[in-house]
Amino acid sequence: MANPVVLALAAIGAAVVLQFTHAALNFLTFHFLKPTHALQAYRGAPNAPTYALITGSSGGIGLGIAHELTRQGFGVILLGHLPDDIAAAARSLPALNPAAPPPRTIILNAETASPDAIADAVSSIADLDVSILVNNVGSNPVAEPNFRPLATYAAADVDAVINLNARFMARLTARMLPLLSRRRPSGPSDTKTTPNRALIINVASLGMVGLPWLTMYGATKAFDFALSAGLARELAAHPATAHVDCLAVVPGDVRSQGNSAENGIAVPANAPVWDAYGREIVLKAEGAVARGWLDMTPHWRHDLERALLARLPLSVATKGMTDMMRVKKDGLEAFYAKRR
Ligand SMILES: NC(=O)c1ccc[n+]([C@@H]2O[C@H](COP(=O)([O-])OP(=O)(O)OC[C@H]3O[C@@H](n4cnc5c(N)ncnc54)[C@H](OP(=O)(O)O)[C@@H]3O)[C@@H](O)[C@H]2O)c1
């Protein structure tokens, strides 16, 4: 008879191998099997236009998401604060898919918008079948240089980051929920693949783990992440909202309008570019929801970095993050010094 200790060790070994194989297969299918039609569950009846509201979509990742949603046949509602930039972004869309519903726009400053202005913006799109809200707008809107110690932040800097990255998203989502909730699945079941579902995507950041010299930014991204997870569970718990999915996106470095060498920020050479990254979000969101996830890291390299970060000893992770952020901070200071 086999030794029971050997049998127990073999069983543990087999469980570890199975777990690793499952994780590896999940990683490969999630990142490399692309759907032909993304976000099927969030479309309306054939020929009925379905819209997505994307905040901060005149440039960067938000515009990338708008591009791919347009290619996929959704109408998009672009929200931004600079009328000319938003108009230019809206003009770029029809060429991507002439069959997509015409884009709409909302001009709103996410940092300063009052509750009434947000309510008015939501009322202005109540005539549309809006199935998707993407809370994308966000940055580190503090006085330059914007990578620096918290002790140097004025009260206005602290408030600006909270207002843009956290307060606006919470207020807008609260007002949008009745609009998103009125879409009821037409089928008999309320499964994740039933059409006429609604989706909220909240863009957080890997910086939510807490980055030196970007402490307020990271803290507000942790807020976005927690709001998203709590809301996902809250919506699922009630029959009137169980058809509204909610997913956080956790990006690493993405080359974008704001995160670029033109702005003095050292972005890794292999960072994905805003347009391709927006596309990844659109193509992978439904797969993440179907797997029961509350968040996703859509770019495979970021996903590996995130998994590694979670497994490294804290001292090693802290040293790596601090070294990386010091390079960015010093580079940004040199950039501003040259410009003066
Ligand atoms: N890029 C990255 O490496 C990275 C990494 C992790 C997380 N993220 C997150 O991803 C999201 C998008 O980032 P991004 O890099 O694409 O940003 P971005 O290139 O700076 O673009 C931001 C967009 O938001 C708009 N915007 C800025 N301030 C606004 C305001 N007060 N009101 C309304 N709209 C405003 C900008 O419009 P204007 O150009 O007209 O000002 C632009 O369309 C953010 O939440 C960010 O925190 C980015």
The ligand as a MOL file (V3000), in Angstrom:
LIG
                    3D

  0  0  0     0  0            999 V3000
M  V30 BEGIN CTAB
M  V30 COUNTS 48 52 0 0 0
M  V30 BEGIN ATOM
M  V30 1 N -2.7790 56.6100 -19.5420 0
M  V30 2 C -2.4190 55.7980 -18.5460 0
M  V30 3 O -1.2740 55.3380 -18.4630 0
M  V30 4 C -3.4210 55.3940 -17.4960 0
M  V30 5 C -3.0340 54.4230 -16.5540 0
M  V30 6 C -3.9410 54.0580 -15.5870 0
M  V30 7 C -5.2060 54.6170 -15.5510 0
M  V30 8 N -5.5500 55.5630 -16.4750 0 CHG=1
M  V30 9 C -6.8810 56.1530 -16.3800 0
M  V30 10 O -7.5130 56.0690 -17.6420 0
M  V30 11 C -8.3850 57.1840 -17.8210 0
M  V30 12 C -8.0560 57.8860 -19.1230 0
M  V30 13 O -6.6960 58.2470 -19.0880 0
M  V30 14 P -5.9600 58.8850 -20.3560 0
M  V30 15 O -4.5110 58.6890 -20.1390 0
M  V30 16 O -6.5860 58.4230 -21.5940 0 CHG=-1
M  V30 17 O -6.2960 60.4320 -20.1420 0
M  V30 18 P -6.0000 61.6610 -21.1120 0
M  V30 19 O -5.2010 61.2410 -22.2720 0
M  V30 20 O -5.4520 62.7340 -20.2480 0
M  V30 21 O -7.4730 62.0490 -21.6190 0
M  V30 22 C -8.3700 62.4980 -20.6980 0
M  V30 23 C -9.6480 62.8970 -21.3840 0
M  V30 24 O -10.4490 63.4980 -20.3780 0
M  V30 25 C -10.7730 64.8210 -20.7770 0
M  V30 26 N -10.8140 65.7120 -19.6160 0
M  V30 27 C -9.7690 66.1500 -18.8860 0
M  V30 28 N -10.2100 66.9640 -17.9050 0
M  V30 29 C -11.5610 67.0040 -18.0290 0
M  V30 30 C -12.5710 67.6650 -17.3160 0
M  V30 31 N -12.2980 68.4610 -16.2790 0
M  V30 32 N -13.8500 67.4840 -17.6930 0
M  V30 33 C -14.1580 66.6870 -18.7440 0
M  V30 34 N -13.2370 66.0590 -19.4790 0
M  V30 35 C -11.9420 66.2140 -19.1130 0
M  V30 36 C -9.6880 65.2230 -21.7270 0
M  V30 37 O -10.1770 66.2670 -22.5400 0
M  V30 38 P -9.2640 67.5580 -22.9540 0
M  V30 39 O -8.1160 67.0140 -23.7040 0
M  V30 40 O -10.1920 68.3460 -23.8000 0
M  V30 41 O -8.8570 68.2210 -21.6770 0
M  V30 42 C -9.4620 63.9310 -22.4750 0
M  V30 43 O -10.4620 63.7330 -23.4380 0
M  V30 44 C -8.2040 58.0690 -16.5920 0
M  V30 45 O -9.1900 57.7780 -15.6370 0
M  V30 46 C -6.8490 57.6410 -16.0620 0
M  V30 47 O -6.7170 57.8790 -14.6840 0
M  V30 48 C -4.6810 55.9710 -17.4470 0
M  V30 END ATOM
M  V30 BEGIN BOND
M  V30 1 1 1 2
M  V30 2 2 2 3
M  V30 3 1 2 4
M  V30 4 1 4 5
M  V30 5 2 4 48
M  V30 6 2 5 6
M  V30 7 1 6 7
M  V30 8 2 7 8
M  V30 9 1 8 9
M  V30 10 1 8 48
M  V30 11 1 9 10
M  V30 12 1 9 46
M  V30 13 1 10 11
M  V30 14 1 11 12
M  V30 15 1 11 44
M  V30 16 1 12 13
M  V30 17 1 13 14
M  V30 18 2 14 15
M  V30 19 1 14 16
M  V30 20 1 14 17
M  V30 21 1 17 18
M  V30 22 2 18 19
M  V30 23 1 18 20
M  V30 24 1 18 21
M  V30 25 1 21 22
M  V30 26 1 22 23
M  V30 27 1 23 24
M  V30 28 1 23 42
M  V30 29 1 24 25
M  V30 30 1 25 26
M  V30 31 1 25 36
M  V30 32 1 26 27
M  V30 33 1 26 35
M  V30 34 2 27 28
M  V30 35 1 28 29
M  V30 36 1 29 30
M  V30 37 2 29 35
M  V30 38 1 30 31
M  V30 39 2 30 32
M  V30 40 1 32 33
M  V30 41 2 33 34
M  V30 42 1 34 35
M  V30 43 1 36 37
M  V30 44 1 36 42
M  V30 45 1 37 38
M  V30 46 2 38 39
M  V30 47 1 38 40
M  V30 48 1 38 41
M  V30 49 1 42 43
M  V30 50 1 44 45
M  V30 51 1 44 46
M  V30 52 1 46 47
M  V30 END BOND
M  V30 END CTAB
M  END
